[in-house]
Structure formats: structure tokens, C-alpha cells
Amino acid sequence: MARPAEPGPGPRRTCIGCRRVRPPAELTRFVRSDDRSLQIGRTLAGRGAWLCQGSTECFERAARQGGLRPGLPGPGRGVGARRPARRTP
């Protein structure tokens, strides 16, 4: 079985709105800050979510589908955060 052609050189990211794979230069990265506001920046610390640059449609689609929640956890809810203990009957 033939493998699909490799994308061009360099990193690729997926828009959480339209799911298109693009180079980071064509996308905007959002990160949730400690005060729970959204910050924009490619070099900000923390887990981020990528959206097509200037596309309100992608932002609205991501918000409607809940794509911003897993990609942008709030403080204390990121990777490695403890989950509440399950109650056993």
C-alpha cells in the first residue's frame, strides 16, 4: 500500500475549528492564562489551541463544538492535574 505524500518541510498544526492541517505561520495560537482569559501568541507557555488566522468561522465552529475546552484547560486542569476521586458504592 502506498503512503500518502509527506507535507512540506517544517511543523504542521491542526485548526480546531475546520480541522485543516497547516504550517503554524497560517494559524493563530490561543492559550488560557492563569486569570482564565485567552491570550494569543505562538511562544506563550502552556497548552494551546490553533485556529486559522482571521477566521471567525473557525473560532465560532470550535466554540460551538466544544473544541476550545479540551485544547485550553483552565488553571489546575491541564495535563497531570488530579481528577476528583471516584466514589464507590
C-alpha positions in Angstrom: 0.0 0.0 0.0 1.4 3.4 -1.0 1.9 6.0 1.7 0.4 9.4 1.2 2.7 12.2 0.1 4.5 13.9 3.0 3.6 17.5 3.6 6.2 20.2 3.0 9.1 20.7 5.4 8.5 22.1 8.9 6.0 21.6 11.6 2.3 21.3 10.9 -0.7 22.2 13.2 -4.4 21.4 13.0 -7.0 24.1 13.3 -9.5 23.0 16.0 -12.3 24.7 14.0 -12.1 23.3 10.5 -9.5 20.5 11.2 -7.3 21.6 8.3 -3.6 20.9 8.8 -1.4 24.0 8.0 2.0 25.4 8.9 2.0 27.5 12.1 2.5 30.7 10.1 -1.0 30.3 8.8 -2.6 29.8 12.2 -3.1 31.7 15.4 -2.3 30.0 18.7 -4.6 30.7 21.8 -3.5 29.8 25.4 -5.6 30.2 28.5 -3.8 32.3 31.1 -3.9 32.0 34.9 -6.7 34.5 35.1 -8.7 32.3 32.6 -8.6 34.9 29.8 -7.5 33.8 26.3 -4.1 35.0 25.2 -2.7 35.0 21.7 0.9 34.0 21.0 3.0 31.3 19.4 5.6 31.3 22.2 3.3 31.5 25.3 3.8 28.8 27.9 1.2 26.1 28.3 -1.1 24.0 26.2 -2.6 25.9 23.3 -5.1 25.6 20.5 -4.6 26.6 16.9 -7.1 28.3 14.7 -6.9 29.6 11.1 -5.7 33.2 11.1 -8.5 35.8 10.9 -11.3 33.2 10.6 -14.2 34.0 12.8 -15.9 30.9 11.2 -13.3 28.6 12.6 -13.4 30.3 16.1 -17.2 30.0 16.2 -17.2 26.4 15.0 -14.6 25.5 17.6 -16.6 27.2 20.4 -19.9 25.6 19.2 -18.3 22.1 19.1 -16.5 22.5 22.4 -13.1 22.5 20.8 -11.8 25.2 23.0 -12.4 23.3 26.2 -10.0 20.3 25.8 -7.5 22.4 23.9 -7.5 25.1 26.5 -7.9 23.7 30.0 -8.2 26.2 32.9 -5.5 26.6 35.6 -5.1 23.4 37.5 -6.9 21.3 34.9 -4.1 20.7 32.4 -2.0 17.6 31.8 -1.1 15.9 35.0 -3.8 17.6 37.1 -5.5 15.3 39.6 -9.0 14.2 39.0 -11.5 14.1 41.8 -11.7 10.7 43.5 -14.5 8.5 42.3 -17.0 7.4 44.9 -17.6 3.7 45.1 -20.9 2.4 46.3 
